[in-house]
Amino acid sequence: MYRLISYNLHSGIGRDGIQDYHRIGRFLAAQNADFVLLQEMDTRPQERGVNDDISAICANGHFELIPGKTMTTAYGWYGNAILSRHPVLHRQQFDISVENREPRTLQQVVVSANDHQISLLNAHLGLKKRERAYQARCLYDAVSDIQQRFNIPACVGGDMNEWWPNTKIFKRLDKQYRQLDTGRTFPSQLPLIKLDRLWASKRIIVSEVGRLRGAAFDHFSDHLPVQMDFDIALPEQ
């Protein structure tokens, strides 16, 4: 059994105004996550060291971090990241940016977990409707290409920034992978809209899925994390 969490960190700044990757890293480790899809990882502030930020979010070696940088400065970087407790075999990044908008990427890794290889895809889509529609098409195209090349079980997740309840922008992806019921995740103090989403491919057997809530950690970000527990079915003969 494996556990995956997707979490928009809001640069590690909680609703209490405190920036603290240590508490988030300890929280993720305490959840016994195997994999974590992170959005808005930010190591740019000059007053902090990049390696210190990474060590903190990795709970001092509990996870390995694979960066998915969208912006880089003299002091650090900003973007997505994937945490894994299992060996990473492959990593790549797709540029899904729209001109004159904030840079966006789709991040993919292949991990080796016990006797299985699993493809993990992490995305953070834009704030404008047309921007997201374009990026959703890019996401589907990337998923299709990856599925053809690797043909292994896959999980897709992230902050999709799509708040329309009856949205159609994921209709092609929904036909290829099943979208899971993660629930409303934003804002974390009173979740009203479903921004954070997860999809699973055919061989992913999901046992539990949903948002994580608790007074001890709800305030760590403006988003709630979403989690799924799953196993891997054997390939069809």
C-alpha positions as CSV (number, residue, x, y, z in Angstrom):
1,M,0.0,0.0,0.0
2,Y,1.2,3.5,-0.9
3,R,0.2,7.0,0.2
4,L,0.4,10.1,-2.0
5,I,-0.3,13.7,-0.8
6,S,-0.7,16.8,-3.0
7,Y,-0.2,20.1,-1.2
8,N,0.0,23.8,-2.2
9,L,2.5,25.2,0.4
10,H,1.8,28.9,-0.1
11,S,5.6,29.3,0.1
12,G,5.5,27.7,3.5
13,I,3.6,30.7,5.0
14,G,0.7,29.7,7.2
15,R,-2.4,31.6,8.0
16,D,-0.7,32.6,11.2
17,G,1.9,34.5,9.1
18,I,4.7,32.2,10.1
19,Q,7.0,30.8,7.3
20,D,8.1,27.3,8.5
21,Y,9.0,24.4,6.2
22,H,10.1,22.4,9.3
23,R,6.6,22.0,10.6
24,I,5.3,21.1,7.2
25,G,8.0,18.6,6.6
26,R,7.4,17.0,10.0
27,F,3.6,16.9,9.3
28,L,4.2,15.2,5.9
29,A,6.5,12.6,7.5
30,A,4.0,12.0,10.3
31,Q,1.4,11.2,7.6
32,N,3.6,8.3,6.4
33,A,3.5,9.7,2.9
34,D,5.4,7.8,0.2
35,F,5.1,10.6,-2.3
36,V,4.2,14.3,-2.0
37,L,3.3,16.6,-4.9
38,L,4.1,20.1,-3.8
39,Q,3.1,23.4,-5.4
40,E,4.5,26.9,-4.5
41,M,7.7,25.7,-3.1
42,D,9.8,28.9,-2.6
43,T,13.5,29.0,-1.7
44,R,14.1,32.6,-3.0
45,P,14.2,34.7,0.2
46,Q,17.8,35.9,0.7
47,E,17.6,35.5,4.5
48,R,17.2,31.7,4.2
49,G,19.5,29.1,2.6
50,V,18.2,26.9,-0.2
51,N,19.7,23.8,1.3
52,D,18.2,24.6,4.7
53,D,14.7,25.0,3.1
54,I,15.1,21.7,1.3
55,S,16.4,19.9,4.4
56,A,13.4,21.2,6.4
57,I,10.7,20.2,3.9
58,C,12.4,16.8,3.5
59,A,12.2,16.3,7.3
60,N,16.0,16.0,7.5
61,G,16.4,13.2,5.1
62,H,13.0,11.5,5.4
63,F,12.3,12.4,1.8
64,E,14.3,13.1,-1.4
65,L,13.2,16.3,-3.2
66,I,13.0,16.6,-6.9
67,P,12.7,20.3,-7.9
68,G,10.3,21.5,-10.7
69,K,11.5,25.1,-11.0
70,T,9.5,27.7,-12.8
71,M,11.4,30.8,-11.6
72,T,15.0,31.1,-10.5
73,T,16.8,34.1,-8.9
74,A,20.3,34.7,-7.5
75,Y,19.2,33.3,-4.1
76,G,16.9,30.4,-4.9
77,W,14.0,29.1,-7.0
78,Y,10.2,28.9,-7.0
79,G,7.8,26.3,-8.5
80,N,6.8,22.7,-8.0
81,A,8.6,19.9,-6.2
82,I,8.0,16.2,-5.7
83,L,9.1,14.4,-2.5
84,S,9.7,10.7,-2.5
85,R,10.7,8.0,0.0
86,H,11.5,5.6,-2.9
87,P,14.3,5.7,-5.6
88,V,13.7,8.1,-8.5
89,L,14.5,6.5,-11.9
90,H,13.5,9.3,-14.3
91,R,12.6,13.0,-14.1
92,Q,11.5,15.5,-16.7
93,Q,9.6,18.8,-16.9
94,F,7.2,20.2,-19.5
95,D,6.8,24.0,-20.0
96,I,3.1,24.8,-20.1
97,S,3.5,28.6,-19.7
98,V,1.3,31.1,-21.4
99,E,2.8,34.3,-22.7
100,N,2.6,37.3,-20.3
101,R,1.4,35.0,-17.5
102,E,3.3,33.5,-14.6
103,P,5.5,30.6,-15.8
104,R,4.0,27.1,-15.2
105,T,5.4,23.6,-15.6
106,L,4.2,20.1,-15.5
107,Q,6.7,17.9,-13.5
108,Q,7.0,14.1,-14.0
109,V,9.1,11.5,-12.2
110,V,9.2,7.7,-12.4
111,V,9.8,6.0,-9.0
112,S,10.7,2.5,-8.1
113,A,8.6,1.3,-5.2
114,N,9.1,-2.3,-4.2
115,D,8.5,-4.4,-7.3
116,H,6.6,-1.6,-9.2
117,Q,7.5,1.5,-11.2
118,I,5.0,4.4,-10.9
119,S,4.8,7.6,-12.9
120,L,3.9,10.7,-10.8
121,L,2.8,14.0,-12.5
122,N,2.6,17.3,-10.6
123,A,1.0,20.4,-12.0
124,H,0.0,24.0,-10.9
125,L,-2.2,25.6,-13.5
126,G,-2.8,29.3,-14.0
127,L,-5.3,31.8,-12.7
128,K,-7.1,32.8,-15.9
129,K,-9.7,30.5,-17.5
130,R,-8.2,30.5,-21.0
131,E,-4.8,29.9,-19.5
132,R,-6.0,26.9,-17.6
133,A,-7.9,25.5,-20.7
134,Y,-4.6,25.6,-22.7
135,Q,-2.7,24.0,-19.8
136,A,-5.3,21.3,-19.4
137,R,-4.8,20.4,-23.0
138,C,-1.0,20.3,-22.5
139,L,-1.5,18.1,-19.4
140,Y,-3.6,15.6,-21.4
141,D,-1.1,15.6,-24.2
142,A,1.8,15.0,-21.8
143,V,-0.1,12.3,-20.0
144,S,-0.8,10.5,-23.3
145,D,2.8,10.7,-24.4
146,I,4.1,9.5,-21.1
147,Q,1.6,6.6,-21.0
148,Q,2.7,5.5,-24.5
149,R,6.4,5.7,-23.6
150,F,6.3,4.2,-20.1
151,N,3.1,2.2,-20.0
152,I,3.2,2.0,-16.1
153,P,0.7,2.9,-13.4
154,A,0.3,6.7,-13.0
155,C,-1.0,9.3,-10.6
156,V,-1.6,12.9,-11.6
157,G,-2.3,15.7,-9.1
158,G,-1.7,19.3,-8.1
159,D,-3.4,22.7,-7.7
160,M,-5.5,23.0,-10.8
161,N,-6.9,26.4,-9.9
162,E,-10.2,25.4,-11.6
163,W,-13.1,26.5,-9.3
164,W,-16.1,26.1,-11.8
165,P,-18.1,23.2,-10.4
166,N,-19.2,21.9,-13.8
167,T,-15.9,22.5,-15.6
168,K,-15.2,20.7,-18.9
169,I,-11.5,21.5,-19.2
170,F,-10.5,18.1,-17.9
171,K,-12.9,16.1,-20.0
172,R,-10.2,14.4,-22.1
173,L,-8.0,13.6,-19.1
174,D,-11.1,12.3,-17.3
175,K,-11.6,9.7,-20.1
176,Q,-8.0,8.5,-19.8
177,Y,-7.6,8.5,-16.0
178,R,-10.3,8.6,-13.4
179,Q,-10.6,11.8,-11.4
180,L,-11.0,11.2,-7.7
181,D,-13.3,12.9,-5.2
182,T,-10.8,15.0,-3.2
183,G,-13.3,17.5,-1.8
184,R,-13.1,21.2,-1.4
185,T,-9.7,22.5,-0.3
186,F,-9.6,26.3,-0.5
187,P,-9.4,28.4,1.6
188,S,-8.2,26.1,4.3
189,Q,-10.1,27.8,7.2
190,L,-13.4,27.4,5.4
191,P,-13.0,25.3,2.2
192,L,-15.5,26.4,-0.4
193,I,-13.9,25.4,-3.7
194,K,-12.1,22.4,-5.1
195,L,-8.8,23.5,-6.4
196,D,-6.6,20.5,-5.6
197,R,-7.3,17.4,-7.7
198,L,-6.0,13.9,-8.2
199,W,-6.3,11.4,-11.0
200,A,-5.4,7.7,-11.1
201,S,-4.7,5.4,-14.0
202,K,-6.3,2.0,-14.6
203,R,-3.9,-0.1,-12.5
204,I,-4.0,2.2,-9.5
205,I,-6.4,0.6,-6.9
206,V,-7.5,3.4,-4.6
207,S,-8.6,2.4,-1.1
208,E,-9.1,5.9,0.4
209,V,-9.0,9.4,-0.9
210,G,-9.9,12.9,0.5
211,R,-8.7,16.1,2.0
212,L,-6.7,16.2,5.2
213,R,-8.2,18.3,8.1
214,G,-7.0,18.9,11.6
215,A,-6.6,21.8,14.0
216,A,-2.9,21.0,14.4
217,F,-2.1,21.7,10.7
218,D,-5.0,23.4,8.9
219,H,-3.2,26.7,9.3
220,F,0.1,25.7,7.7
221,S,-1.1,26.9,4.3
222,D,-4.1,28.6,2.6
223,H,-4.9,25.2,1.0
224,L,-5.7,21.9,2.6
225,P,-3.7,18.9,1.5
226,V,-5.3,16.0,-0.4
227,Q,-4.4,12.4,0.1
228,M,-4.9,9.0,-1.5
229,D,-4.0,5.5,-0.4
230,F,-3.5,3.0,-3.2
231,D,-2.1,-0.3,-4.3
232,I,-0.9,-1.5,-7.7
233,A,-2.8,-4.2,-9.7
234,L,-0.8,-6.7,-11.8
235,P,-0.7,-6.0,-15.5
236,E,-3.3,-7.9,-17.6
237,Q,-1.9,-11.0,-19.3
